[in-house]
Amino acid sequence: MAEVLRMPKMSDTMTEGVIAVWHKKVGDPVRSGDILADVETDKATMELENFVNGVLLHVGLPQGSSVPVDAIIAIVGKEGEDISGLLASSGPGSNTDEKNIRPEASSVVVETPVSATNAALPSLDNARLAQPTDEQSLGRTKASPLARKMAEERGIDLTGIRGSGDGGRIVRRDLESIASGKSAVSSLASPSTTYEGQESFEMVTISPMRKTIARRLAESKFTAPHFYLNMEVDMGRAVESRSRLNEVSGVKISFNDLVVKAVAMSLPHHPAVNASWQGDSIRYNKHVHLGVAMAVEDGLLVPVVRFANQKSLSQIAQETASLADRARQKKLQAPDWEGNTFTISNLGMFGIESFTAIINPPDACILAVGAIRQEAVVRNGEIVVGHRMKLTLSCDHRVVDGATGAAFLQRLKNLLEEPLRMLL
């Protein structure tokens, strides 16, 4: 008897998935364990595994379409088996109803003529956006792993294509645009569209990841009463210590790894900061699972360093590097992003001196880390060059009070300013 395969719930926040690539087509024999398709979720691109032996009799949606969790995506059975009755009685989860299927729209550029006397001169920011990226200038093509895979399968040459992703990166929707005969080049690819008397804009369908980011952070911002604590840290000794550690360490240690280690050591002493609001109770976590925010193609992922307070600096460095690599390739699995008790967001590598971050549910706090900058400081009555870094702790006031958050930051500051204490 034919078996129905439905869209599985591949993460705790997933409500729909996008069929990125079909690996099998109708009529192909399939066995249990075969990979039928790659599915883009709100967290990663994951493999859809078949669980029965037979022939692929039905594919419920085209490649690139978005479908809700539990909707039919395929039917496997015996060759020639009649599945019309199965489709008709598939129930409300069936994607035979067109309203349940939403093709992922490609970028659409709309241009409207305007009076030349009213047309604004191109701004400096727009002019910069129109310039080729460093990788393009060097002859290398920026593309996501999924886009490269799709291009290889379809015989598409990526050279010369400017994608609609960050910095002109080619992403899945650009390959779908080419397949449908539409231009995959962003409206910003040519500066001429900016000042030829035309207004233009780009409509891009949001990804499942971006939808989840929007929903969860809006809930956090408008539900948890945020307040913010700022502190400046002298990173002079941390700069020296990191340089010496990397001379002998088998894995490169970053400043972010030092922050992660210091936070992990501080949290057990401040249980209210390592906690979460549960409605009618507060959960105080005795373990330390640190979420480390990482920028990826479609938004932000927060993989988790589990039991971080029990790990050495080199272990933390190795694990965060591995998580970052898998996050970029969309190869993270559910255990990699679940269970965080505190989150760290670092924009220092982008030159941002300070910022405030929105709390990442279910945590009660998130730490925003700025860039280490050189500036003149007074030390022992003399003006010398120092290294300073700003920290901002966002707190849920239902769980954390000002004095509690301040005490945590003070302990964290002491560890970062005396990093050898973290090695004891």
Secondary structure by P-SEA (a helix, b strand, c coil): cbbbbcccccccccccccccccccccccccccccccccccccccbbbbbbccccccccccccccccccccccccccccccccaaaaaaacccccccccccccccccbbbbbbbccccccccccaaaaaaacccccccccbbbbcaaaaaaaaaacccccccccccccccccaaaaaaaaacccccccccccccccccccbbbbbbbcaaaaaaaaaaaaaaaccbbbbbbbbbbaaaaaaaaaaaaacccccccaaaaaaaaaaaaaaacccccccccccbbbbbcbbbbbbbbbcccbbbbbbbcccccccaaaaaaaaaaaaaaaaaccccccccccccbbbbbccccccccccccccccccbbbbbbbbbbbbbbcccbbbbbbbbbbbbbbccccccaaaaaaaaaaaaaaaaacccccc
